[in-house]
Amino acid sequence: MPRKLVMEAWRDEFGNDHPYVFRRKSVFGLPYDMDPELAGIVRSFEQSDLYNFALPFAQKFQVSPTSMRIRLEKLRLIRREVPRPESLLARA
């Protein structure tokens, strides 16, 4: 998937080159430092969101949604929000 063509498809879809940031979710209002079983559920929801987001682009380029997601991430068009460590929050 050539960079130029992916960027063109992105601009056609969104009208700009700005990245889309996936925010971390919590399930039923639970924080991320939760039970490991529930943490697995949160990750699976995030993966399905990424899959669904990449799907139209994947269809356009005739590749798998996973391949498209990886390409979009490498081009920094989609990013995952990284939570700040608690120790940094205390200092802010």
Secondary structure by P-SEA (a helix, b strand, c coil): ccaaaaaaaaaaaccccbbbbbcccccccccccccaaaaaaaaaaaaaaaaaaaaaaaaaacccaaaaaaaaaaaccccccccccaaaaaac
